[in-house]
Amino acid sequence: MSRLQAVDAFRVLAILAVIALHTARHEGPGAVGTAFDTATLLNQAERFAVPLFFILSGYFWSAKCHGRADYLRCSLALARRVLLLFLVWCAVYFAIAEIESVRRLGPAGAAAQWLARLAAMRGGFATLLLQGAKVHLWFLPALAIAALLSGALLSRRFVRTLLVLAVALYLVGLAGKAYAGTPFGFHTAFNLRNGPFFSLPMFVTGHLLRQRGPRPSWAATGALLAIGGLLLQMLELAWLHQRYGVSMAQDFVLGTWPFGLGVSMIALSDLRWARIPALAALGPLVLGIYASHYLFVDVLYPLQGIDAGPAGGLRLVLLVFLLSLGLTWTLSRMPVARHAVA
């Protein structure tokens, strides 16, 4: 299936939103999630990004599957690709984090320190397995799990089972995260953003979209879904914050699903105004930018306190994006490193 310029342009907008989420101030006065202010509103408006990545992954995965026998084969191919990226970037982030520890404590001391951190880690070994050496890498194993579950069930024609499982996992994820402090929720040491609780519903949504389209009406329907989903998301967060004291910086709530679905439908409509060649040309590099951008988030972290305000935040996002883009483009030109960014 040929690339759609509008989809690639939306992928670039989504990675900018992800970088903005990771460079936002989450501690101290004016931190995201503590009040219904501009920073929090922007933070939640940026939450279309990860659902869009999962939905588009499911859509184009489905487009490559030509019948029942293909589902498992395509799933294994996608899982191998993203898990290779996961392992490579886990090794990169782990090595960078431990170089100073090894220099200061020696190999044995650094190993002991790392094991102590693992023991104290929220969720322990499961978190290490499904999140890896850096917090944002959770996306890669979550995508692999969603693809493998979808392929396994669809190859056996368990379509209804897959749909029920996707909805059930999303509800469990809501109950254990945003709604954990309510009478409908529960508390767990494991972050239910990781694994299939968020990824499978979005991935399956992409598959269902592919089975039904694309259609010319998707742009208008998508716009209504996106607006409605965003409004529902904001209302949920305001209610949760006011009634139960829940932070307004949440990975996903009920409204996140229609919000992400609506933006994805607009992207897949491939509207002329969204076919921005300069952005679309960067679309194939987005996965590498996603994997690598935290290198620069960490390096530039002190600027969060120095370069404050909306304009400063935008400059920081663009700086991280450009540095990640430069690294990804460079690696993509090197045969030995190409598979680490694509």
Buried (B, 14 or more C-beta within 10 A) or exposed (E): EEEBBBBBBBBBBBBBBBBBBBBBBBEEEBBBBBEBBEBBBBBBBBBBBBBBBBBBBBBBBBEBBEEEEBBBBBBBEBBEBBBBBBBBBBEBBBEBBBEEBBEEBEEEEBBEBBEEEEEEBEBEEBBBEBBBBBBBBBBBBBBBBBBBBBBBBBBEEEBEEBBEBBBEBBBBBBBBBBBBBBEEBEEBEBBBBBBBBBBBBBBBBBBBBBEEBBEEEBBEBBBEBBEBBBEBBBEBBEEBBEEBEBBBBBBBBBBBBBBBBBBBBBBBBBBEEBBBEEBBEBBBBBBBBBBBBBBBBBEBEEBBEEBEEEEBBBEBBEBBBEBBBEBBBEBBEEEEBEEBBB
